[in-house]
Amino acid sequence: MNILIGVGVFITTLLLIEGGYAVWRTFRDPNKKRFRRRLETLNFEGLNIEEQGLERQKLFSEIPWLNRMLQKFKWPQNLDLLLNQAGIRHRPGLFILLSLVLAGIGYIAGSRILANILFSLLLAFILGTVPFIHIFSKRKKRMDKFQRQLPEALDLMARSLKAGHAFTGGMKMVADEMDDPIGAEFDKTLAEINFGVELQDALKNFSRRVDCPDLRFFVVSIIIQRETGGNLAELLENIARLVRERFKLHGRIRVLAAEGKFSAIILIALPFLVATALTIMNPGYIKVLLTDHLGNIMVGFALLMMILGIFVMKKLVVIKV
């Protein structure tokens, strides 16, 4: 056990040093950071790389050896997409290092408190997932805000088309007049178009970059309209009306499912509340679950069943519209 604690302290110290160095590199040169952030707004997926002779390497970390290691895997690209959707400007490597540091701290703290490897691993897992929970939380809030802004943006584009502006002119008005995230995302798409990417490719990149089903309807409708023709302003108004009707239906479903969600929260919190109360009232009684081997098995099985129950309850109360 002492050897494991020593190894955990060494790894945690090493990760803290590397994480501090990464933060220092990030904030060392503000001008360089702003310049790199502006370049990252351009998405070159619509270009033919072989014809243009260009090669774009995504930088996942300011630390060279960590960046080279992450370049070999595909999952850092998904994490980078999540960071972009959440509006977080930091590199994926920073969150990976932060997760490892927190996991190491959790493992050492668990070893010091109860000297139980199961509790130490559980605490390490919980603390290690905190950065990613933060990313998913910010991503959900930003994507929900984007979806709420979309009908207004479509109406603004429709009015600009009726006034005689081009389609890209309407996108420019949305980028200039509306707040983040929809204004920033439209501005990225316009930057791609101005760089030379075809409009259809830029819109496809837009739908891949932003996780919004209604935006995909908008992109598909625009692509079809450009091939078949039709009244584009009326099409945008119909899409905006359809999105608002979906919001109304989703609100009704959320009200009807509120009781089930509240019951699910109570059922999830009840075991933890009971365990906390028993720990305060009779510590020796609950400590057996953490010190005895059979108690560890029971705790692990109970946590597994709770996770399964949470998954089932979420499927029951969450209805996608």
N, C-alpha and C positions, 0 to 999 in steps of 0.2 A: 504493500500500500504506500509506504514511504517513497519507493522508487517511482510509482505512478504519479504521486504528488509532485516529486521533483521534476519529472518530465513535463507535467502540466505547467509548472511554474516557468520552466525554460521556454516552452512553446509560447506561453502567454507573453512573456517578456520580449521574445523575438518579434511576435506579431505587433506588440505595442510600439516597438522601435520602427518597424516597417510602416505601420499605420501613421505614426507621427511624421515620418519622412515623406509619405505620400501627401499628407495634408500640407506640409511645408512646401512641397513642389507645386501643389495646386494653387496656393495663395502667394507664391513668391513673386510672380509677374502678372499683375492684373491686366495689362495691355495684351499680353500673349494669350491670356485666358479668354478675353473678349473676342479676340481675333479668331481663336479656335472655335469658340461657340458659334460665331457667325458662319464659319465654314461648315459646321455640322448641320446647319439648317438646310443645306443643299443635299438633296437625295439624288444620286446618280443612277438609280436602278433602271431608269428609262433609256440610258445610253448604251450603245453597243461598245463594250469595253475593248473587244478585239479590234474593231475598226478604228477606234479613237486612240488606241495605244495607251490607255489610262489604266491605272491600278489604284484602287482605293482601299487602304488598310484601316480598319476600325481600331481605335486605340481604346483598350479596355482598362488600362491602368497606367499611371505615371511611372510605376516601378518597372524597369525593363524586363527583368526575369519573370515577373508575374504576368506582364502583358504577353510575353512570348508563350508562356504556358497556357494562358486563356485563349490565345489565338488558335490553339490546336483543337478546341472543343466548340460545339455549336450552341450549348446552353448559355454561354455568356452573351450571345447575340440576342436571345430571348430576354435575358435580364436587362440588357441595354434598351430593348424595345419597351419593356415595362417602365424603366426609368424615364424614357422620353414621354410615354403616356401619362406618367405621374407628374411631369413637369420638373423633375429633379435633374440638375445639371452635373452632378458628380458622376465619376466613372464607376462601372460595375465592380472593379477591383477594390475600391474603397469599402463598399458594402460587404464584399466577401471577406476582407480582412477584419472588418468590424464584427461580423458574425462569428468568425473564428476566435477573436479576442474575447467576446462576450461568452462564447461557449466554454473557453478555457477558464475564465473567471468563475462561471457557474459550476464547473467541475471541481475546481479547487475549493470554492465556498461549500459545496455539498460534502466534500471529503472532510473539511474542517469541522462542519457542524455536526454531522451524524456518522461520519466515517462509513457510509453505506454507498456501495458502488451504484446500486439501482437509483437511489435518490440523486446521486451526483450526476449520472447520465441524464436523468429526467430534467434536472435543473439546467444542465448544459444545453440540452435540446431547446428548452423554453427560452433561455436567454439568447441562444444562437438564432432563433427565428424572429426575434424582435425587429431587426432591421428590415426583414422582408415583409413582416406584418405592416410596418410603417409604409413601405413602398406600395403594397396592395391597397392600403387605406387611402393614401393620397391619390393613387391611380383611380380608384372608384369614385372619389369625390370629383376629380377633374373630368372624368368621362361623363358622369352624371350631369355636371354643369354644361359640358359641351352639348349633350343631348337636349338640355333645356334651352340652350341658345340657338339650336339649329332652326326651329321654325321662324324665329325672328330674322335670322340670316337669310333664309330662303325668301321670305317676304321682301327683305331689303333688295335682294338680287332681282326679284321679279319687278319691283318698282323701278329699279335702274334700267332694266331691259325695256320697260314701257316708255321710259324717258328717252330712249334712243341709244343707250350705252351698249357696248359689246359685252359678251359674257365675262371676259377677263376684267372688264371695267367694273362689273358687278362684284366680282371676287375681290377686287381692289378696295371697293367701298366697304365690304365686310371686314377686310383686314385692317382698314384704317379706323372704322367707326366702332367696332365691337371689341370687347375686352377679351383677355385670355380666358379659356384656351382656344376658342373658335377663331378669334382674330389672329393669334399667332400661327395656328395650323393653316389657315387660308394663306397667310403670308409666306409660309414655307412652300406651299404649292405654287404660288405665284413666282417665287424665286426659282423653282425648278423650270417653270414655263419660260421665264425670261432667260434662263441659262441655255435653253434650246431643247428641252425635253418636250415631246409631243403632248398635247393636251390630254389625250386619253391615257397615256402612260402616267402622267402626273396625277390624274384623278385616281387611277388604280393604286398608285403609291400612297395617295391620301387615305384611301379606304383601308389599306393594309397598316398604315401608321396609326390610325385612330380606331379604337375598338367601339364602334357605334353602328348597330344594325341599320338605323335610319339613314346614316350617311351612305351605306352601301346601296340603298334604294335610290338615293340621289345620284350617285355615280353611275349606276347602271342605266338610270333613266336618261342622263345626259348623253351617255355613249350611244344609246339607241336613238335618241332624238337627232344626234348629229349624222346618223346613217340614214334615217328614214324621213327626217324633217318633222315639222309641226310647230305649234305655238309654245315656245320655251317658257315664256312668262306664265302662261296658264298652267303649264306642267309644274313649275316650281310652286305656284300657289296651291295646287292640288296636293303636292307632297307635304307642304307645310300644314295644310288642313288635316291630312291623314296622321301626321305625327302628333298633332294636338289631340285628335280623337283617341289615339293610343294612350296618351298621358291620362285622359279622363278615365278610360277603361282600367288602366293600371292603378289609378287612385281608388276606384271602387273595389278592385281585388285586394288592395292593401288594407282597406278598412275591414273587409270580410275575413281576412287572414290574421288580423291583429290578435284575436283571442288565442289562436293556435300558436303564434309566435311567443306570446306572453307565457303560455303554459310550457313551451319548450325551454324558455329562459329559466323558469322556476325549477324544472326538472334537472337542468344542467347544473344550476347553482346549488341545489339541495345537498348533494353528497359532500361538496367542499365546505358548505356551512356547517354540516353535522360534524365533519372531521375537525374543523376549527374549534367548534364548541367542546368536543371531547378532549382535544388537546389542552384547552384551558382548564376544564373541569377535572379531568383525570389523565394526566400525561402518561402515566405508566400503562394505562389500558390501551391507548392508541399506539404507543411506542412499539408494541409487539409486532404490529404490521410492518414496521421498518427494520427491526432487528432480527426477526425470525425468518428463516428461509421460506417456510410455507406462507408467512404473511406477505413476503415480497411477491410470491407467485399470485396471491390473491389480489394484491394491489395492481399488479401488471394486468391481470385478467379483467379487473374492474375498469381500469383505464381504457383497455381495448374495447370493452363493451360500450363504454360511454362514447368513445369516438364513433363507433358504429351507430349508436343511437342518435348522436348529433347529425350524422350524415342522413339517416332515415328521416328524422324530423325536419331537416332542411328541405328534403325532397317533397315532404308533405305540405309544408306551409309556404314555400317559395314557388310561385306560379309565374312563368315567363309569358309575357304578352307579345 
